[in-house]
Amino acid sequence: MKKHNLTILVAVLGFLVLTIGSVGAVKPDRAHGSSGAVYIMTNDPAGNQVIAYNRAANGGLAWAGTFSTMGLGASGLTGSNQGGLTLSRGGTWLLVVNAGSNDVSVFRVSREGLTLTDKVGSGGTMPISVTIHDNWVYALDAGTSSSAGNIAGFYLSHRGELTPIPGSVQPLSGIAAPAQVSFNPDGRVLAVTEKSTRLINTYTVSSRRVAKGPSIHASSGGTPFGFAFDRAGDLIVSEAAGGPSGTSAVSSYDVSSAGALTTISASVPDTQQAACWLVVTGNGRYAYTTNAHSQTISSYSIASNGAVSLLNPVAANVGGADLDLARNSRFLYVFNNGQHSIVGYKVHADGSLEWMTAANGVPAGADGLAAI
């Protein structure tokens, strides 16, 4: 009987401990009930930080926190690059360039927010863009006004640590004012746009993820800037001065496994000015480019063979900079540098955009955008 009573007492005490612990604990939720997140970096030369926003199911944004990269931003970076922040495919990792301290930071993404797991040298000077495919990462270093930039590769471990890939550092065409680096969908080719030289570089990537190159290709139009790949692996590129009379344009290219580019659509104009940043929807049907000088977004249709055609020269009026599509491409988010805000749009099935939300208070000089 005494043993039976003791068992009951232990069970009751255990229940009370669990109950009291549950009342006092802060239970983690999915980022306070969010369905995703949007990230931007402050790019502060005194100390770079990532600002995180929770994304609700309806696309609305709510500030979630600020997280130090333990690196430095750089004045003059804003508006010159695409891909300063990038998320891994599943959204587990967020990579951020620190242009002022020549390194790259890695964050683990969780329901509680961001946890810094590593910060390593970028392999060059002034990193401005970063890309990831599986566990392989490449950073684009812009270099300086007197020294050429380069790309450099890293292996990302399951603990979120970056290890340089021997032999992966490869040059650009020269002093080139590059804008972006990105893997193609199968991870076998890297592309880099060079604004001042009017060139697009490609690099083949071995099974050990060592890049070789570059193969240098003339851009169809002037100032190739932001780009993305469609589902078939075609390269869709914005041209800040690619169309008639210096207007914006978008071109598309077939990309071979050897990195050769074949023009599909040459400089399709959007009648706007300074198309700089570009994204492609997950289904590969639409591309959106922000025109910095016109303060508009233009939309393009993408055919199954990679050909592009202008859908709407002014799909939205916004003083946009970098932009990104959230998971499933239901929402498009744009960094409005002039208004210090992130503006969100619903993406409809016909490619049209509908204004949805704005998150204000983004500091001047912020850079990059990554959404999930």
N, C-alpha and C positions, 0 to 999 in steps of 0.2 A: 504493500500500500504506500509506504513512504517513497519507494522508487517511482511509483506511478505519479504521486503528487509532485515529485521533483521534476519529472518529465514535463508535466503540465506547466509548472512554474517557468521552466526554461523556455518553453514554447511561447508563453505569454510575454515574458521579458523580451524575447527575440522579436515578437510582433510589435511591441512598443518601441523598440529601438529602430526598427524599419520605418514605422509610422512617423516618429519624431524626425528621423533623418530625412524622410521625404518632404515633410513640411518645411524644414530648414534649408533644403538644397535648392539651388537654382538649376532647373532642368534645362538642358540644351534643347532648342527646337531648330527647325530648319531656317536659320537666320531670321528668327522672329516671325515665322510664318511665311517667309518669302519663297518664291518658286525659282529664283535664280539671283544673279547679281551683276552689277556693272562696276568696273574699276577704271580709275584714271590716276595718273601720278602728278604730284604737285610740281615736279621738276625744279625744286628749289635748290639753288646753288649752295645754300647753307645747310641743307639736309633734305634729301628726297624722301617723299612719303607717298603711299598709295591710299587714296580715298575710296572706300567701299560703300556701295549703295545696294540695299536689298531690292530685288525686283519682285513685285507682287504678280499674282496670276494674271491680272488685267494689264500688266506692263508698267504700273506705277512704280516710282522710285522713292526710297526712304533712306536717309543717311544711316550707315551702319557702323562706321568707325574709320580711324586713320591709323596707318601702320607704317613704321619707319623701314626703309630699305637698308639703312646703315650705309648709304652711299650718297653721292651728291648729284644734283641736277646741273644743267648748264644753260645759261642765258643764250638766246638765239636758236634754241632747238625747236621751240614751238612753231608749227607750220612748215617744217622742213622735212618731215619724215613720216613714215607710216609703220606701225608695228612696234612702237616703243614698249608696249605691254602685249603679252600673248598668253593665252590659256592652253593647256594641254587638251586633247580631244575630249576626254571625259570630265574635264574641269577640276582635276585633282591638284594641278600645279599652275601657278601664275609666275611668269618670268618677267622681269622688269629691268630695263637698261638704266644705268647711272652714267650719263654722258660726262658729267663733271669729274667723276673719280675713276673712270675707265674700268668699270666692272658691271657685273650682272647679278641681280638678286633673285633668289628663288623663294617662293612662299608655298606652303601647303594650304590648300583651301578646305575648310571644314565648316560645320554648322556654327561653330563658335567664332569664325572669322578667319584671319590670315595668320599663319605662323611662319616666321622667317627661318628657313632651314639651311641656307648657304648664301655666300656672296664671294664671287671669284673674279679675278681679272678677266677682261673680255678678250684678251689676245691681241689688243691693238689700242688705238687712241680714239676716244669719243664714240662709244657704241651708241647707235641710234635706232636699231631695229633688231628683233630677235624672233626666231621661229623654232618650232618643235614638231617632231614626228616620232611617235612612240617615245622612246627614251633618249632620242638624239636631238641635240640642240645646236643651232648655229646662230652666232651673233654677227652683225654687220658693224664694222668700225669705219667711221667716216674719214678718219685721218685729220690732217690739218691743212691749212692753206699752202703749206710747203712740203707736205708728205702725203703719199697716197694711202688710202684706206685698205681694208682687207676683210675677209670673213674668217671666222675661227669656230671650230666644232668642239662639242662637249658631250660626254655621256652623263645622263641624269639617273642617279641610283634611286632605289625604292625609298631611301631615307631623305631624298631631296638634295643630294649633294652632287655638284658638278665636277667632272674630271676632264681636263683637256684631252682631246683626241690627237695623238702624235701624227704629224704630217698633214693636219687639216687646215692650217693657216694658208690661205691663198690670196693673191693680190686682186685688186680691181684693175681696170684698164689703165689707171693712172690717177692723177688728182682729178676727182670726178664728181663731187657733190652727190653722193648716192642718196637714195630715199628709202629703200626697203629691201629686205631679204625674205624669201619664203621657200619652203619645200613644195614640190608638186604633190598631188594626192598619194602617189605610191612611195614617196620619199627617196626616189632615185635621182632626182634633179633638183638643184637649187637655182633660183633666179634672183638677180639683183638689178634694179633700175638705177641708171646714172643720169641725173638731170642735166648737168652742164655739158656733158659729152654727147648727149642724144643717143646713148647706147643702152642695150640690155645685155647683161652678162648671164651665162648659164654655166653651171658646174655639175658634172656627173658625180654621183655619190656611190662609193663601193659598198659591198656587203658589210664591211667594217666601218662604214659611214665616214670614210675619208673622202673629202671633196677634191676633185681634180679640175683644173681649168685656170682661167676662164675661157669659154668660147664667147667671142664678142660679136654682137649683132647690132646693126643699125636699127634704131626705132623707126616705125613708120612715120611718126610725127615728132614735133618738138617737145622737149621736156617730159620724157616719160617719168611717171611719178609712182602713184599707188597701183597695186595690182592684186589680182586674186585668180585662182584657178577654178574652172567649172568642174562638174562631176567627171567629164571625159578627160580632164587634164589639159584642156586648152587654156592658154594664158590670156587674160583680159586685162588691158593696161590703160590707165588714164593718161592723157597727154595735156599738160597745162597750156601748151601753145601749139596744138596739133592740127586744128582745123583751118578753114579759110579765114583770112584776115587776122590770124593769131587767136582765133577762138578756141575753146576747149574741144577735145575729141576723145574718143575711145577706140582702141584697136584690139584685134584678137589674133592669136598665133597658135598654130599647131606646134606641139613640143615633142620631139622624138626622144627615144630612150638615150640617145647620144647627146641630147641637149641642143639639137639643131632646131631653129625656129623657121617656120614657114608661115607667111602672112595669110590670114584668112580674111579679115576685114581691115582695110587700111584707113585709119584716121576718119572715123565716122563722127562728124561734128555735132555738138549739142547747142550751138549758137550762144553759149555762155562763155565766161572767161575764167581761166585758171582752174581747170579740173585737176585736183591734186590727190584726193583719197578715193579709194574704190573698194567695194565689197560685192560679192556674188552670193545670191541666195543658195541655200542648201540643195534645192532641187535643180540648180543650174540654169534656171529660166530667166532670171533678171539680174542686172547689175545696177548699182547706184553709185554715183560719183558726186562729190561735193565740189562746187565751183567757188573758190575762195573769194575772187574779186566780185563775182555777181551775187554772192551770198544766196546761192540756190543749190538744190539737189536736182540732178538730171537722172532719169531712169532709162535703161536700155533693155531690150529683149535679146535673149541669146538663143539661137537656133540649135538644133541637135548636132549640127556640124561645126559649131563654135562661131558662126557668123553673128555679128551684133548689128542691131538696128535701133535707132532712136525711138524710144517709147514716149517720153514726155520731157521736153527741154527744161520745164520747171515743175518737177514733181512735188517740190516743197520750197518754201522761202525760209531760209535759215542761214545765218552767218557761220557755217559749219567749218570744222577742221576734221580731225580724225573721226572715224565712224566704225560701228560694228553691228552685226546682227546677233540677236540672242538665239538661244537654242530653238531649233525648228524654224528659224527665220520668220517668226511671227511678229517680231518687233525690231525696229531699226533705231539705234541710238547714235546721236551726233553731238560732238563736243562743240558748242558755240562759244568760241574763245572771246569774241567781242562782248557777249552778254554774260560771260563767266557762268555758263550753265550747261547742263546736259539735256538735250531735247529728245523725246521719244516719239516714235511714230508707229502706228499699226501698219503692217504690210498686208494688203489684201491679195486675193488670189489672182487678180488681173494685173498685179504689180503696182497698183496705185498706193499712195501713202496717205494716212490720216493722222493729223496731229493728235497726240495723246497726253503727254505730260512734259514737265520741265522741272529739273532739280537745280536750284540756284545755289550760289555761294562757292562755286569752283574758283580757286585762286587764279589770278592773272599769271600767265606763263605756264600753266599746266600743259601736259602733253600725253598723247596716246589715249587709247580707249579699248577696253576688252569687255565683252558681255557674254553671259551664259544664261 
